[in-house]
Amino acid sequence: MYKSAEFMQRFKSVGQKVQVFEHALVLKPEMISLADGARIDDYSRLEGGKGLNIGKCVHICTFSSIYGGGSAEIGDYVGITQGVRLITGTEQIDSVMTAAAPPHLRNPRAGHIVMEPHSFVGANAVILPDIVIGEGAVVSAGAVVTKNVPPWTIVFGVPARKIGIRPKQPIEELLAQAELGQFQPVFQMEIPNQILEMR
Ligand SMILES: CC(C)(COP(=O)(O)OP(=O)(O)OC[C@H]1O[C@@H](n2cnc3c(N)ncnc32)[C@H](O)[C@@H]1OP(=O)(O)O)[C@@H](O)C(=O)NCCC(=O)NCCS
């Protein structure tokens, strides 16, 4: 089931056919924008922080989090899969490293993460603050990304390293077909009630 209409009104903006499931943990929704067709699954954690913009048809899967007190820009058609951590800000090693400590003992740093359109992060990968994941780039399951990832590049491992190139042409062809009306985007489909009840 979904968040109530009352809760959805607390977001900064909400597009058409947006799905935010009931058990998603959403903090500071007034800092979060959700574009058409965005889907936020149960048991994910979204923190509005200093601003969180979520693009068209972005899927944020169960057990993934966008958190840390900074900001993030998630482009259209981005996939954020199960258990992913987008860490937008962090405690620093020169100070006490717990948010429960008094403020004068801490020195948290707020950063900014960008996931450009069509990029993808595999299960349980970690993206550190101030990283840009380029257009169409793929972060493998379990990777820890410490440096920017160039567009249409595949990275894996800890720390993440380039292992290949993702071809751009098939995605461009799919999008061209969509523009010609040869298929409908997923967010125009209705989800049958019995499927929602299974979640
Ligand atoms: C990165 C990824 C897309 C690569 O897919 P691919 O191009 O089909 O690559 P392959 O499966 O052919 O593997 C290529 C090599 O990378 C290695 N590899 C694949 N995924 C890896 C990962 N996550 N970490 C480390 N190595 C990995 C393979 O062992 C293989 O090594 P080899 O050449 O020595 O045998 C895929 O492995 C991945 O991690 N996908 C994420 C899946 C996911 O989390 N899905 C969430 C639900 S949608």
The ligand as a Gaussian input file, in Angstrom:
#p B3LYP/6-31G(d) Opt

LIG

0 1
 C       28.457000      -5.175000     -13.184000
 C       27.558000      -6.159000     -13.879000
 C       26.388000      -5.409000     -14.505000
 C       28.413000      -6.812000     -14.968000
 O       27.613000      -7.586000     -15.770000
 P       28.274000      -8.267000     -17.073000
 O       28.838000      -7.244000     -17.960000
 O       27.219000      -9.180000     -17.624000
 O       29.524000      -9.033000     -16.486000
 P       29.790000     -10.588000     -16.312000
 O       28.727000     -11.229000     -15.486000
 O       30.056000     -11.148000     -17.669000
 O       31.132000     -10.568000     -15.470000
 C       32.332000     -10.002000     -15.980000
 C       33.428000     -10.201000     -14.950000
 O       33.180000      -9.328000     -13.814000
 C       33.061000     -10.103000     -12.613000
 N       31.983000      -9.480000     -11.838000
 C       30.682000      -9.378000     -12.180000
 N       30.002000      -8.726000     -11.251000
 C       30.875000      -8.403000     -10.285000
 C       30.755000      -7.726000      -9.059000
 N       29.579000      -7.223000      -8.641000
 N       31.862000      -7.585000      -8.304000
 C       33.042000      -8.097000      -8.718000
 N       33.213000      -8.740000      -9.889000
 C       32.142000      -8.906000     -10.649000
 C       32.715000     -11.507000     -13.091000
 O       33.135000     -12.467000     -12.161000
 C       33.498000     -11.595000     -14.384000
 O       34.849000     -11.830000     -14.084000
 P       35.764000     -12.783000     -15.038000
 O       35.827000     -12.072000     -16.360000
 O       37.064000     -12.829000     -14.325000
 O       35.049000     -14.086000     -15.124000
 C       26.968000      -7.197000     -12.928000
 O       27.904000      -8.181000     -12.612000
 C       26.435000      -6.597000     -11.625000
 O       27.106000      -6.427000     -10.603000
 N       25.136000      -6.319000     -11.715000
 C       24.388000      -5.790000     -10.584000
 C       23.252000      -6.762000     -10.294000
 C       22.353000      -6.190000      -9.233000
 O       22.764000      -5.772000      -8.185000
 N       21.066000      -6.199000      -9.554000
 C       20.092000      -5.656000      -8.635000
 C       18.688000      -6.093000      -9.035000
 S       18.218000      -5.360000     -10.567000

